[in-house]
Amino acid sequence: MNEQSDNSGQLPQAEAGSGGDSLDARAVYALATSWRRQASSQKSGRSTLIRCAEELEAALAARQPAGQARVEELRDALGKVRLRCMFIGWPAESMWEATPGNWIPDWRYELQLMEHVLHGSEIRTPEKPTDTVPRNQLPRLVANEPVAKVRQDGGNGPVVWYYPHTFYGTKIPDGADLFLGPPAPAAVPAETFQAGVSKWMGECFLPSLYSNMTERGDRLLEEVLELLQSHGYDRTRVATLVDYVYGRPVGEPAQEVGGVMVTLAGYCWVAGLDMHAEGARELERITQPEVMAKIRRKQEAKNALNFDTPLPGQATAPQPAAATGVPELFVQWLEREMPPGTIIGKPAWWAPKLARALRSAERGVLGGCNG
């Protein structure tokens, strides 16, 4: 049978004592994918074969023991898939029905190799190699009982038999012996970073705050400025960029988020920072009970003031002071607009005026400070 000379489905033989679990998994996966390739080229039973191969691959990925019912189903599926792939054009189902229980005929030892992978037993070459058998003799040979037991391994190893006329077969062990390795721990879906932040926001802020896009934007801009400040960024460049951005067409939010992520990653890379590790560390810090309590108090204080300002909770508007680096034009504006004794009764009204005055003064313009 010339078509049986193809050993594309044959597994690599492991070296004695190597027996690694990862190697075994790769070997079985290679066999399963080989079956899939062979099955996809056949018209008859194509969907069944592909499904069986996919189930084997899924079982390997899960690395979980199979139950008794699943063992029987998988054993039958493997036998039919292997027969269908080996004997193209033969009625695999009727051939399987003529096979003694739990027995899978095998031309070229693939199933014995597969069992070695499943159970970790040593691969042994039969004393007499399998040769060709006329097709018209195969059903009769399969139906007969084996005439000689060659050897039997202990534990979960395969039982190897010779059939009449040099036909070779392997017995699949019953019950829970058929499994694909030690049980893997139940997979726990990892919570995404964004989901962790949203959970924290729900515990710290009122819905009216954490769902307010203006408030979220204020906090985002604040953190970006603080990051830039920590690396010595020149504040005078901020106003220039604000004017530049707001003079351009409005972008698409999803793309802009991607741009923020990419740009932040590039900034952190150059700065020698791990954005993912630092983000996880900060989230862990702010979810500590004492930190969350402090954040809540700040928000309650801000809500009590009931004013609309981009400043965070408990922060106040800039106070008039001739600090080092303050533009002289801004000091003049403060002396004119906020003389000593001025009572700031409405911070929300003063905040934007102060911001505009400072920006104008930084550009060397006093006339625009009348805000």
KEGU-898987 format. One record per residue (C-alpha): residue in three letters; y, x negated, z. Coordinates in steps of 0.2 Angstrom, whole numbers, plus 2048, in hexadecimal, padded with zeros to 3 digits. Last residue first. Layout:
<sites>
ALAYXZ/...
</sites>
This chain:
<sites>
GLY9BF83389C/ASN9D082A89E/CYS9C781A89B/GLY9C881A888/GLY9DA813889/LEU9D4804893/VAL9CA7FC886/GLY9C37EA889/ARG9B17EF883/GLU9AB7ED895/ALA9BA7F989A/SER9B480688E/ARG9A2805895/LEU9A88068A7/ALA9B48158A4/ARG9A681E89B/ALA99A81C8AA/LEU9A78208B7/LYS9AB8308AE/PRO9998358AC/ALA9968338BF/TRP9A683C8C5/TRP9A184E8C1/ALA98F84C8C8/PRO9978448D7/LYS9A08538DB/GLY9AA8528EC/ILE9AF8408E9/ILE9BD83F8F6/THR9CC8338F0/GLY9D382A8FF/PRO9D781A8F6/PRO9DC81E8E4/MET9CE8248D8/GLU9D68278C7/ARG9E38198C7/GLU9DB80C8D2/LEU9CA8108CA/TRP9D180D8B8/GLN9D97FD8BD/VAL9C97F78C4/PHE9C07FC8B4/LEU9CD7F28AA/GLU9C97E38B5/PRO9B77E38B0/VAL9AB7E28BF/GLY9A37D08BF/THR9A57CD8D1/ALA9A87DD8DA/ALA9B97E68DB/ALA9B27F68E2/PRO9B38088DE/GLN9A28108E2/PRO9958128D5/ALA98D8238D6/THR9818268E4/ALA96E8248E5/GLN96482F8F1/GLY9598358E3/PRO95A82C8D2/LEU96A82B8C8/PRO96B8358B8/THR9768428C0/ASP9768558C2/PHE97B85A8D3/ASN9718658E0/LEU97585A8EF/ALA9658618F7/ASN95B85D8E8/LYS95F84B8E9/ALA95B84B8FC/GLU94A8538F8/GLN9468478EA/LYS9498388F6/ARG93F840903/ARG9308438F7/ILE9318308F1/LYS93082B903/ALA921836906/MET91882F8F6/VAL91B81D8FD/GLU91382190E/PRO90482A906/GLN90081C8F9/THR9018238E7/ILE9108188E4/ARG9078088E6/GLU8F780D8DC/LEU9028128CE/GLU90B8018CF/ARG8FB7F78CE/ALA8F58018C0/GLY9057FE8B6/GLU9057EC8BA/ALA8F37EA8B4/HIS8F67F38A4/MET9077EB8A0/ASP9007D98A3/LEU90F7CE8A5/GLY9127BD89D/ALA9247C1897/VAL91F7BF885/TRP9107CB887/CYS91A7D7892/TYR9287D9884/GLY91A7DB877/ALA9117E8881/LEU9227F1885/THR9267F1872/VAL9157F886D/MET91680687B/VAL92880B877/GLY92480B864/GLY915817867/VAL920822871/GLU92D822863/GLN91F827857/ALA91A836862/PRO92D83B864/GLU93283B852/GLY943832850/VAL955838850/PRO95F831842/ARG96A822847/GLY97B821850/TYR973825860/VAL96981585F/TYR97780985B/ASP983811868/VAL97680E875/LEU9727FD86F/THR9847F8871/ALA9857FF882/VAL9767F6888/ARG97B7E5882/THR9887E388F/ARG97A7E489C/ASP9747D2897/TYR9617D289B/GLY95D7C68A9/HIS94A7C98AA/SER94B7D58B9/GLN9597DE8B1/LEU94E7E28A2/LEU9417EA8AD/GLU94E7F38B7/LEU9567FA8A6/VAL9458008A1/GLU9428088B2/GLU9538118B1/LEU95081789F/LEU93F81E8A4/ARG9468278B3/ASP95582F8AA/GLY94983489C/ARG93D83D8A8/GLU94D8468B0/THR95284B89E/MET94085189A/ASN93F85C8A9/SER92D8608AD/TYR92C8548BC/LEU93C85B8C3/SER93A86E8C1/PRO92886C8C6/LEU92D8648D7/PHE9298528D9/CYS91D8478E3/GLU90C84F8E1/GLY90E8558CF/MET9158448CB/TRP90683B8D2/LYS8FA8468C8/SER9048428B8/VAL9038308BC/GLY8F08308BE/ALA8EE83A8AD/GLN8F982D8A4/PHE8EE81F8AB/THR8DF8288A5/GLU8D282D8B1/ALA8C18258AE/PRO8B38318AA/VAL8A582E8B7/ALA8958298AE/ALA88582C8B9/PRO87D81C8BD/ALA8718168B0/PRO85E8198B3/PRO85380A8B0/GLY84D80889E/LEU84881288F/PHE83B81D896/LEU829822891/ASP81F81F8A1/ALA8268308A7/GLY81883989F/ASP80B832893/PRO80A82088C/ILE80B81F879/LYS7FB819872/THR7FC80C864/GLY7F280C853/TYR7EA800847/PHE7DF804838/THR7D27F6835/HIS7C680282C/PRO7C380C83C/TYR7D180C849/TYR7D57FE854/TRP7DD801865/VAL7EC7FB86F/VAL7F180387F/PRO8047FF882/GLY80B7F8892/ASN8118038A0/GLY8077FB8AE/GLY7F97F18A8/ASP7F67EC897/GLN7E67F288D/ARG7DD7E8880/VAL7D37EB870/LYS7CB7FC873/ALA7BE7FE865/VAL7B980D85B/PRO7C981785B/GLU7C582A85A/ASN7C6831848/ALA7D583C843/VAL7DF82D83D/LEU7D1827832/ARG7CE83782A/PRO7E183A826/LEU7E2828820/GLN7D3827814/ASN7DD82F805/ARG7EB823807/PRO7E0813805/VAL7E1808814/THR7EB7F7813/ASP7E97E981F/THR7ED7E9832/PRO7EA7D883A/LYS7DA7D4844/GLU7DC7CE855/PRO7EB7D9858/THR7FB7CF85C/ARG8017D186E/ILE8137D6873/GLU8157D4886/SER81B7E488F/GLY82D7E8892/HIS82A7FB892/LEU835802885/VAL8377F287B/HIS8247EE87B/GLU822800876/MET82D7FE867/LEU8237EE862/GLN8137F9863/LEU81C806859/GLU8217F984B/TYR8107F284A/ARG80E7F2837/TRP804801832/ASP80680C841/PRO7FC81C846/ILE803825854/TRP7F882C862/ASN7FD837870/GLY7F084486C/PRO7E583F85D/THR7ED84084C/ALA7E984E840/GLU7F9857845/TRP803848841/MET7FD84782F/SER80185A82D/GLU813856833/ALA815847828/PRO81084F818/TRP80F83F80D/GLY81D83C801/ILE82382C809/PHE816825814/MET81E819820/CYS82F822823/ARG826833826/LEU81982B831/ARG82682383C/VAL83183283D/LYS82283D841/GLY81C83184F/LEU82D82F856/ALA830842857/ASP82084585F/ARG82383886C/LEU83583F86F/GLU82F850871/GLU82184B87D/VAL82D840887/ARG83B84E888/ALA82E85A890/GLN82A84C89D/GLY83C8478A1/ALA844838899/PRO84A82A8A3/GLN85D82589F/ARG864817895/ALA87182288E/ALA87481787F/LEU86181687C/ALA85F82987D/ALA86D82B871/GLU86581F864/LEU854828866/GLU85D839863/GLU866832854/ALA85582C84D/CYS84D83D850/ARG85C846848/ILE85C83B839/LEU84983F836/THR84B851838/SER85A85282C/ARG85184981F/GLY841853820/SER83E85280D/LYS84C84A804/GLN849838809/SER85682A808/SER85E82F819/ALA84E82D822/GLN84C81A81D/ARG85E816823/ARG85B820833/TRP84A818837/SER853807835/THR86080D841/ALA85381284E/LEU84A80184C/ALA85A7F784E/TYR85E80285E/VAL84D7FD865/ALA8507EB862/ARG8627EC869/ALA85B7F4879/ASP84E7E787B/LEU85A7D987A/SER8667E1887/ASP8577E4893/GLY8527D1892/GLY83F7CE88F/SER8417BB88D/GLY8317B7895/ALA8277B5885/GLU8337B5876/ALA8377C686F/GLN8307CB85F/PRO83D7D3853/LEU83A7E5850/GLN8337EB840/GLY83C7F9837/SER8407EE828/ASN82E7E8827/ASP82B7EE815/SER8197EA810/GLN8157FC813/GLU81C801801/ASN80E7F67F9/MET800800800/
</sites>
